[in-house]
């Protein structure tokens, strides 16, 4: 059974935005290989929030997703808004899940 929390919602929304961002990047011109990598990593990240048997774990996949989003932001020429929002949400998920900042009611 899955317990719905703010931390889970932040992770789901950030992962879904990264997934959609990767899909839009593969359709346009530019670096389509990074878009495919972003789709795979973001999908595994979202799945790892629900299924504990994902090989690398949610934290590792979140960090890899952050790296791919940063590279997409630097190399990409369009669609930066969705990338920035996904980057902020996944970075917030990492900070809150590692308990570097504790906000009562989240986590």
C-alpha positions in Angstrom: 0.0 0.0 0.0 1.3 3.4 -0.9 1.1 6.2 1.6 0.4 9.6 -0.1 2.7 12.3 1.1 3.9 15.7 -0.1 7.3 14.2 -0.7 5.8 11.6 -3.0 3.8 14.2 -4.9 6.9 16.3 -5.4 8.8 13.3 -6.8 6.0 12.2 -9.1 5.4 15.7 -10.5 9.1 16.3 -11.0 9.6 12.9 -12.6 6.6 13.3 -14.9 7.8 16.7 -16.0 11.2 15.3 -16.8 9.6 12.5 -18.7 7.5 14.9 -20.7 10.5 17.2 -21.3 12.5 14.2 -22.6 9.6 13.3 -25.0 9.4 16.8 -26.3 13.2 17.0 -26.8 13.3 13.8 -28.9 10.7 15.2 -31.3 12.6 18.3 -32.2 16.0 19.0 -33.6 19.0 18.8 -31.4 20.4 16.1 -29.2 17.8 13.4 -29.4 20.0 10.8 -27.6 19.9 12.9 -24.4 16.2 13.0 -24.7 16.0 9.2 -24.9 18.3 8.9 -21.9 16.1 11.4 -20.0 13.0 9.4 -20.8 14.5 6.2 -19.5 16.0 7.7 -16.4 12.9 9.7 -15.5 10.6 6.7 -16.1 12.8 4.6 -13.8 12.8 7.3 -11.2 9.0 7.5 -11.2 8.8 3.7 -11.0 11.3 3.6 -8.1 9.0 5.7 -6.1 6.4 2.9 -6.2 8.4 -0.3 -6.7 11.3 -0.9 -4.2 13.0 -3.5 -6.5 14.3 -1.0 -9.0 18.1 -1.7 -9.2 19.7 1.6 -8.5 17.2 3.2 -6.1 15.3 6.4 -6.1 18.1 8.7 -4.9 20.6 7.5 -7.5 18.1 7.8 -10.3 17.1 11.3 -9.1 20.7 12.5 -9.2 21.2 11.0 -12.7 17.9 12.8 -13.7 19.3 16.0 -12.3 22.5 15.6 -14.3 20.7 14.9 -17.5 18.3 17.9 -17.0 21.3 20.2 -16.4 23.0 18.9 -19.6 19.7 19.4 -21.5 19.4 22.9 -20.1 22.9 23.8 -21.2 22.8 22.2 -24.6 19.1 22.8 -25.4 17.9 25.9 -27.2 14.2 25.7 -26.6 11.7 24.5 -23.9 13.7 25.7 -21.0 10.7 26.4 -18.7 9.7 22.8 -18.3 13.3 21.7 -17.8 13.8 24.3 -15.0 10.6 23.3 -13.2 11.5 19.6 -13.3 15.0 20.5 -12.2 13.8 22.5 -9.2 11.2 19.8 -8.2 13.7 16.9 -8.4 16.3 18.9 -6.5 13.8 19.7 -3.8 12.9 16.0 -3.6 16.6 15.1 -3.2 17.1 17.7 -0.5 13.9 16.8 1.4 14.4 13.0 1.1 17.9 13.2 2.4 16.6 15.4 5.3 19.2 18.1 4.7 16.2 20.5 5.3 13.4 19.3 7.4 10.0 20.9 6.9 7.3 19.7 9.2 4.5 17.9 7.3 6.6 17.1 4.3 8.3 13.6 4.3 
